[in-house]
């Protein structure tokens, strides 16, 4: 589905949003008051397709550790104990990277 410059693709509980080649994948899971969730793989996809962030080179394992640190700092929550945990940020803006 397209609307203006945006392309949307829904698959299961996930959504893929694309604009000018930048891909933002996320999951919609109403586990708490912040339904938008993402995995380190989804964050990596955004970084690799974004002109602003594509020079940042983190492995999936490094992104996982960074996200776990946000959980420890209570700036994010984690759901599941899998290869690609699901994370969500609290309803605040944080400067990243």
VENDA-V198613 format. One record per backbone hydrogen bond with DSSP energy under -0.5 kcal/mol. CO is the residue of the C=O (numbers start at 1). NH is the residue of the N-H. If there is no record, write none. Layout:
co-><CO:CO>
nh-><NH:NH>
This chain:
co-><1:3:5:6:7:9:11:13:14:15:15:16:17:18:19:21:22:23:24:26:27:27:29:29:33:35:35:37:38:39:40:41:42:43:44:45:46:46:47:50:53:55:56:59:60:61:62:63:64:65:66:67:68:69:70:70:71:75:77:79:82:83:85:86:87:88:90>
nh-><8:6:20:3:18:16:14:28:11:17:26:9:24:7:22:23:19:25:17:15:29:37:31:32:35:29:37:27:87:43:44:45:46:47:48:49:49:50:50:54:56:57:58:63:64:65:66:67:68:69:70:71:72:73:75:76:74:90:88:86:85:85:40:79:38:77:92>
